[in-house]
Amino acid sequence: MSVPNYPLNHPSAQKRWSPQLFKQMLKSCYASRFFGTGKDSLIQVFSDLQKNPGDKITISLRKLLSGAGVAGDGVLEGAEESMNFYTDSFIVDQLRHAVRTGGRISEQRVSWSSRDEARDGLADWWADRIDTSFFNQLAGNTGETDVRYTGLQAPAAPTAAYLAGSDVATTASLSITHTFKLEYLDYLLERAKTRDYPMRPLGGSGAGANYVCFITEQQRTDLMVDAGTNQWADLTKNARERSVSNPIFSGADIVYRGVIVHSTTRLPRTNVSGSVYANRAVFCGAQAGAAAFCRGNGPTTFSWEEQKFDYSNQLGVAAGSLFGMKKTQFESTDYAVLTMTTAGQDHG
């Protein structure tokens, strides 16, 4: 049986390797499970720029109607209500990275394929970059000013931000007693459902609808201690059972009252004093963020370019994408994100 071979600069190399890069990236990218094209996804992916020119996406949200209506045989004509919309926008830009091999004698000394290693290395790099951008945007990490790490636009500070403990006025007031507790999930859930425009859960409004809360590893430890051994075991069992049929449960720590809790090392932490750190948890509903990919670099492919150097002695491989990612805000207010900052320290 003949095995297809794609040497350097073969005309089929780009078509074959760019989809492979994307598939490999998806395996490593934690955030990808929260992406979807529907309005019930945590990150809604817009396809407008895959077929049309442009570098900006504008998204709209219709405000809830508030009129009283007309009862009985009252005249409705002239009492109609105008529809009003919120809008938000974000840009897409290009981000690329490349690797370069040694010369031919370096290739001779090893048993692996440079092209395979380039694909795997760039896939890992892209997965890390998308995950980093995902959490920096949702958390409103304004401490990161390099847009290459924030979805190619500056993060917006949280507008619905809460602090642990009724006696805490500022982050600087946090002490080691203000740790993450199970009751904070109840509090965030209440706020999500009762604010002026209720936060929609992922998956619609049916029985399978859920919210997602991202917490730091330190908050996870504090939450586990607060829940106690027996309750924590029940909550983790629920998460494992649900992960079989739904990828957003995969890797979750617990499921509590319809809130899927994921711990991560990518959320911002700032030192308060000594060993005490401020840890920012992020509670999300549907359309918490938006993303877009441009034409020629859609969500199923990246660009893949190969180039010779030094009289064809060396191989360079570049992978890029035209994309953008942003936390959604309407009228300068976070649409589907709440944050809860608690105190924490490294345990052990």
Secondary structure as GFF3:
##gff-version 3
##sequence-region A 1 348
A	DSSP	alpha_helix	13	28	.	.	.	ID=ss1
A	DSSP	three_ten_helix	31	34	.	.	.	ID=ss2
A	DSSP	beta_strand	35	36	.	.	.	ID=ss3
A	DSSP	beta_strand	43	46	.	.	.	ID=ss4
A	DSSP	alpha_helix	48	51	.	.	.	ID=ss5
A	DSSP	beta_strand	56	62	.	.	.	ID=ss6
A	DSSP	beta_strand	85	91	.	.	.	ID=ss7
A	DSSP	beta_strand	93	100	.	.	.	ID=ss8
A	DSSP	alpha_helix	104	108	.	.	.	ID=ss9
A	DSSP	alpha_helix	114	139	.	.	.	ID=ss10
A	DSSP	three_ten_helix	147	149	.	.	.	ID=ss11
A	DSSP	beta_strand	161	163	.	.	.	ID=ss12
A	DSSP	three_ten_helix	171	173	.	.	.	ID=ss13
A	DSSP	alpha_helix	182	194	.	.	.	ID=ss14
A	DSSP	beta_strand	211	216	.	.	.	ID=ss15
A	DSSP	alpha_helix	217	227	.	.	.	ID=ss16
A	DSSP	alpha_helix	229	243	.	.	.	ID=ss17
A	DSSP	three_ten_helix	247	249	.	.	.	ID=ss18
A	DSSP	beta_strand	254	256	.	.	.	ID=ss19
A	DSSP	beta_strand	259	264	.	.	.	ID=ss20
A	DSSP	beta_strand	269	273	.	.	.	ID=ss21
A	DSSP	beta_strand	276	284	.	.	.	ID=ss22
A	DSSP	beta_strand	289	293	.	.	.	ID=ss23
A	DSSP	beta_strand	303	309	.	.	.	ID=ss24
A	DSSP	beta_strand	314	327	.	.	.	ID=ss25
A	DSSP	beta_strand	329	330	.	.	.	ID=ss26
A	DSSP	beta_strand	333	334	.	.	.	ID=ss27
A	DSSP	beta_strand	337	344	.	.	.	ID=ss28
###
